[in-house]
Amino acid sequence: MAMRVLLNDLGRHAASTEGPVRDAVDRVLKSGWYILGREGEAFEHEFAHYCGAQNCISVANGTDAIELGLRALGVGQGGRVATVANAGLYTTTALNALGAEPVFVEVDRESRLMDLEHLRRVVARGDINAVVVTHLFGLLHDMEAILQITSEAGVPVFEDCAQAHGASRGGRRAGSFGAAASFSFYPTKNLGALGDGGAITTNDAEVANKVRHLRQYGWESKYRAVMNGARNSRLDEIQAAILRAKLPALDAWNQRRREIATRYSKEITNPRVVCPPLYGEEYVAHLYVIATADRDSLRTHLSAAEVSTDIHYPIPDYRQPAIKGQRDWDHLPVTDLLSDQILTLPCYPELTEDEVSYVITCINDW
């Protein structure tokens, strides 16, 4: 029997968290304090502890988190930063704001993460100021391998964890490996606010202190600015309280996402579709992304069956009109191929087993 399956359903999520969220909002309203107060401080402490990091500094959104985090690491005008081009332009946007140049690294065809051998060659050039590692689709990279490559060259690693809240390897969570890391709390994230929000985690007290200056005008004290490149980028108290209310449920939500992803990977048997392999705790299934050589046909088939899909992401950064003319980028054939083949299926904690079964049936019938 046909059914309508949304790519994501924030209404269901809101219903499932309504009680704790309302309590959190009421608490803030009664406090009379709405910016950089007790809720923000408490969330920063709780999220740092959750990630296994010494410091967490909340900011207005995930892109600010990348920009301010990299600025605190010393990346600025003329800097060169290794990153991938298949992750939605977010890091490239931050680098443009910093006046830095992205150096695009090829990705692995199976994991869709940064190709380590290509990274090794890029770092060996000796002109890289930092590496941004994106844990794309919720899959935590092999950070030990990354750090082995970069430490030899003395290059700091910045983790983009916007899609990987709670992903772990060897008992360590995303956001605790690099010199610093960024998170987004956009509503669709594994841990999402009811609006924009972001954070930087770091084990370096000096980096943390710089970010605290950078997020509020460069102030050392009120109205006394001591740092250039700063801005107004603050997580408000209501969003902080909402994130505090949701954080205790994050691991359970991630486990449900993995269960759905596991069913997809085991039960989608159409030979024209390539599914992600079965992962463990290193994958929190923020997005479940398949690949097929005939994406448009499959997407049309699923749309007719009322199964929503999306493409994350259809245009590599170096092919975006906004930056295409800046320079001649190296050709990255795997990045280009994946942009033509990938397709995102519904995968969120509130999906029912019947809906998962329906998606699987529709794909196998294609």
ZIJOMO-V725754 format. One record per run of one state. SS is the DSSP state (A for helix, B for strand, O for the rest). FROM is the first residue (numbers start at 1). TO is the last residue. Records with the same first field share a line. If there is no record, write none. Layout:
SS->FROM-TO / FROM-TO
This chain:
O->1-4 / 6-9 / 17-17 / 32-34 / 36-37 / 52-54 / 60-61 / 73-79 / 85-89 / 99-100 / 106-106 / 108-113 / 115-115 / 125-129 / 135-135 / 140-142 / 154-155 / 161-167 / 170-171 / 174-179 / 185-197 / 203-204 / 215-215 / 217-218 / 222-223 / 226-231 / 233-235 / 248-249 / 268-273 / 275-282 / 284-287 / 292-294 / 305-306 / 308-309 / 311-316 / 320-332 / 346-352 / 366-366
B->5-5 / 35-35 / 55-59 / 80-84 / 101-105 / 107-107 / 114-114 / 130-134 / 139-139 / 156-160 / 168-169 / 172-173 / 180-184 / 198-202 / 216-216 / 219-221 / 224-225 / 232-232 / 236-236 / 274-274 / 283-283 / 288-291 / 307-307 / 310-310 / 342-345
A->10-16 / 18-31 / 38-51 / 62-72 / 90-98 / 116-124 / 136-138 / 143-153 / 205-214 / 237-247 / 250-267 / 295-304 / 317-319 / 333-341 / 353-365
